[in-house]
Amino acid sequence: MKTGKEVKIKHLNNYSVVLGSVNNKHPKAVYLSISAWAELKSDEEVNYTKVIRNLNKQLKQSLYNTFNSSIELNYLKDKTIVDLDIRESGIKFGKRSFINCEVTLYLKDEIQVNSEDIKPIVSLVLDTVILQTFEKDKTFNFHKRKR
């Protein structure tokens, strides 16, 4: 039986974002799923394993820095899960590769996914992941659709 709830966030041009909770009755954890299609900016040969590892490291470091410098919000900073998924085997110049980033936040109190109380946390995470990490990346451009 499905008890979770998902809400699509539509105001982002190059990214698909879904905010959800696993249990809608007692939402103690919420997740943000940010997905896009990554396209290489140049056709030079590089080690994509290292590029993806650096992007993952930069993403986690940016979120860590943001969480530690942010005002007191209603989540447990030390229990945040960040999962970046992009397959290096399909990365080629002129071809877009699917990328998905999921950030799971464990809340101090129960907050409904569609409430106003969750907006500051969501805004903080989206700004960090999209503006500070993905948009500043030197290797990839990000698009909402494959073509």
ABEGO torsion letter per residue (X at the ends): XBABBBBBBAABAABBBBBBBABAABBABBBBBBBBBBBBABABBBBAAAAAAAAAAAAAAAAAAAAAABBBBBBBAAABBBBBBBBAAABBBGBBBBBBBBBBBBBABBBBAABAAAAAAAAAAAAAAAAAAAAABAABBBBABAX
